[in-house]
């Protein structure tokens, strides 16, 4: 057992409960802070003040909004599946908090005289736990959209299902390089393996793919297609109100904090300070401060992207995931394997391995990176003036072939004999 696992195994029950309460409090407080920070930063980008009324500097506006939501009327549509409609926000929220349990927030500290680590558990498959929690949370969105009994939430649920399939693959592939160099799936071991250098510099392509994928995984702009206000009113939570809506909101921002903390753990050395300030790593609480600073950098990137980039079209969104991120990650993993094989074999790599790698790279390039062939249509004819004219390819629909009622009337009239006219009518 490592030093971290030994300390966590000796934690008394009261310390474990204290850590659980602290993790829940961190998630809720960071959600309130992030909502207000996002409104202020986006307001600054748009040259307006943002919230500035409730509390000092307007920083209690999110707390007031949360209390207001608790007293709102809880509305449930008549066509909704009541049980699934109720449980969907819970399914979306719980995995977001569970993912916090494996994140190393800092080093060794002493809490009320008990030596421990700022981490709840250190599992041998901690990275897979975070990926599983992020995947399970999407089930809450899908079930909430399906159970609402409304077309807009249903469309958003279908988009979320396609989105998690597309970007979960790229997110998992971006972590493969980190696992190969760290030699472990434990988050604490990954942080310890970066003592000599962050993986941000060593695995820069993996870092870029992870950052793009985590934005798509959390349904944030410019990948917020399940919540597209201009298309789907509000997306999967259109029919939700009161505390159920608050739970969906809480899950979204907690997921943002989770993936930001995961990016800090995998690529920025966790709570380790960089070289000029490396002497601060002797204190576990100062490592916790460094972890928060790095996490807030990623959270600011989330807000920055929302305030600057427009929403992608659905075809652009899918093309980016399947034709850029996934094949790019596969090529990068192939390059990592080739480099590590070259180093371990002392520079004597068999020609067969090199040939197979080159062939696979060519196949991936041809299959994914070559743009689609454009189908050329008929040449456009420009009108001679600005007078509005109908489209040139307008086709007038042909009348229906069968007119049953008129034909029956004509047949009946033709079958009846014409009455003889009298002399007066003839005159």
Residue, then its C-alpha position, 0 to 999 in steps of 0.5 A: x500500500x502507498x502512503x496515501x492508501x495507508x492514511x486513508x485506511x486509518x481514517x476514523x468514522x468521524x473523519x470520513x463523515x466530515x470529509x463527505x459533508x465537506x465534499x457536499x458543501x464544496x459542491x454546493x458552494x462552488x455551484x453558487x459561486x460559479x453561477x454568480x461568477x459566470x453572470x459577472x464575467x459574461x456581463x463584463x464581456x458584454x459591457x454591462x454590470x451583471x448582478x450587483x444588488x443582492x449582498x455585497x457586490x451582488x455576490x449573494x444573488x445566486x443564494x437568493x435565486x436558490x431560495x426562490x426556487x425552493x418556494x416555486x410551485x412544483x408543476x408536473x405535466x399531465x402526460x408525464x411519467x410521474x415516477x421517472x419524472x421525479x427520479x430523473x433529477x436525482x439520477x443526474x445529481x448523485x453521480x456528480x457528487x460521487x465523482x468528487x470522492x476519488x479526486x485528490x484535493x491536496x497532500x497530507x494534512x492533520x485534521x484535529x490531530x489525525x493525519x490524513x490526506x485531502x481525499x475521500x478514497x483512493x481506488x485503483x480504478x479512480x479514473x474509471x470511476x469519474x468516467x462512469x459517473x459522468x456517463x451515468x449522469x446523462x441517464x438523468x437527462x435522457x430519462x427527464x426528457x423522455x418522461x416529460x411527455x413533451x416533444x422538445x424535452x424528448x428531442x433534447x434527450x435524444x441529442x444528449x444520448x448521441x452527445x455522450x456516445x460521441x464525446x465519451x469515446x474521445x474523452x476516454x481515448x485522451x486519458x490513455x496516454x496519461x495512464x500509459x506514462x503513469x502506469x496506474x489508474x489511481x488519481x493519487x498515483x497519477x499526481x505523484x507521477x507528475x513530480x518531475x513534470x506535468x503531462x500538459x507539456x508531455x501529452x499536449x495533444x491529449x490535453x487539447x482533446x480532453x479539454x474539448x471533450x469535457x466541454x461537450x460532455x458537460x453540455x456547455x456552450x458551444x456544445x449546449x445542443x440539449x439545452x438550445x434555447x433558440x431551438x428547444x425552448x429549454x431542452x430536457x428541463x423545459x417542463x421542470x420547475x422548483x427544486x427539480x429544476x434546481x437539481x438539474x442546475x446543480x448537477x450541471x455546475x458540479x459536473x463542470x467542477x468535476x471535469x475541471x478538477x479531473x483535468x487538473x489531476x491528469x495534466x497539471x499535477x493536481x495540487x503541486x506547485x510549479x518549479x519556482x514555488x515548489x517549496x510550497x508542496x511541503x504543506x497539504x493545505x497549500x497544495x489544496x490552494x494550488x488545486x483550487x487555483x488550477x480548477x478555477x482556471x478551467x472553470x473560467x475557460x468554460x465561461x469564456x467559451x460561452x461568452x465568445x463562441x456561437x452554438x455549433x450546428x448538430x452536423x458540425x458537432x458530430x463531425x468534430x467528435x467523430x472525424x477529428x477528435x476520435x481519429x486524432x486521439x487514435x493516431x496520437x495513441x499509436x505515436x505514443x506506443x511507437x515512441x515507448x516501444x522504440x525506447x524500451x527496445x533500445x532503438x531496434x523496432x521490427x520493420x513489421x511493427x513500423x509497417x503496421x503502424x504506418x498502414x493503420x495511420x494511412x487508413x485512419x487518415x483516409x477514412x476520417x480526415x478526408x473531407x466529404x465529396x460535395x454533390x454539385x447541383x444545377x447552376x444557380x440562375x440569378x434574377x435580373x432584378x430585385x423583384x421577389x420571384x418564386x424559386x425556380x425549382x418550384x413544382x406545381x403539384x398535380x391534381x389528384x388522379x381519383x375523384x370518386x364523388x364527381x365521377x359517381x354523380x356524372x355516372x348516375x346522371x348519365x344513367x337516368x333517362x331524360x324526361x320528355x318535355x311537354x309542349x308548354x315547356x318546349x315553347 
